[in-house]
Amino acid sequence: MNNTYTSLVEQTFHFPQEGFNLNDDGYLSFNGLNLKALIDKYGTPMKLTYLPKIGMQINKAKSMFHSAFKKHKYEGEYFYCYCTKSSHFSFIVEEALKHNINLETSYAYDIEIINQLYKRRKINKDIFIICNGYKQKAYTSRIAKLINSGFKNVIPVLDNKEELQAYKRSVKEPFKLGIRVAAEEEPSFPFYTSRLGMRAKDILEFYVDEIEGFEDKFQLKMLHIFLNKGIKDDIYYWSELNKIINLYCQLKKICPELDSINIGGGFPIKHSLGFEYDYQFMINEIVANIKKACKKAKVPMPNIYTEFGSFTVGESMAHIYSVTGQKIQNDRECWYMIDSSFITTLPDTWGIGEKFLMLPINKWENEYHRVVLGGITCDSHDYYDSEEHINEVFLPKLTSPDKENEQSNKEPLYVGFFHTGAYQDQISGYGGIKHCLIPSPKHVIVEYDKNGKLIDWLYAKEQSAQSMLKILGYLR
């Protein structure tokens, strides 16, 4: 049979590929994990986090930057920071910290996480803490306390001119500063300029008026830029990157303490089996551009910081659902109803039209057809009907006429959405109240234990009705 789902995938993509293949029983495996065994053990809907992938991503980036530095004989250092807002969970942050990284924060409560990590001896006071965001008093006061308590490498990145005054009043020790440079938004964006950061044309004057001459109290160490569309090989990205490089070269001539450029985050992750992105090429080009500008301006090359969030944690997670029913609504639409909701578990699919890597776990030898996946809320927008590489969803038929597949026909179709580890819980909220009171699914963690054995354990059960009723005030 040449119209099986297996044939469709093999004709469309290179398959198997890194992280995905079929095991001997015909079930999909994810980073070598037996997904069917996990489904049999825990059931669906299920969130699955494979922690070893985090270290793999971190070490991949470090290796590529090391290679680029060596190739271009680059004289600065590279610092990998994890962007905590991608996923604040302790098991995520602590796994990342095993790989000699630094942290980036975005709100006051992040500093409480830093304090807890220190108490648990997961970090020491030499770690770099890059503090981003538009900061209210609760945030600046916590940053000040962190510096005053002996954290040597806390770098508050100024989002506006007034922010510096908060640290002048409350920080008792000499400290480091960064300045975020407001980027021009891409042409298709509703606004011309990012709401975050300071205008590039104001920064030189601000340095001379407010920072120069106070080197015994605070020093400007870093220029920071972040582009919403990420690190992409297009004119827009290179234009914005070169603006901050040129500004660094100008400032360096009058500010010898300045020694770092932070290019933020924005490495894409695989959202399709057809994903193509040359990470090494982009890193080589970034390093080459910075070196070229510095050589021309005759200034030392800066250290390079990155703040990878999605790249660090995104590919470590999967959401797995069962198809609980099929509905034929008209001549063209075949709906597969899942046992959860896209709005509540994968809000990016609803909010910004994000496409994740979606594959069936079983029934690969069945014929395929076009379907629309539907969630179980009463909201008409609770659906998933297209993939990143095509404006349709194809999945195996629920049953096969082949008598040899009789056992397969008895089990439901399991569908996995992969590389969902960044931002989904942060946006939809963990626990709490969800649309139509759809519960948060169970959450399973897979990691290596102290003896190097791969283990799985239940981090959180499926949310109960009682927990919701208590929040809503029905139970006291």
Disulfide bonds with the S-S distance in Angstrom:
none
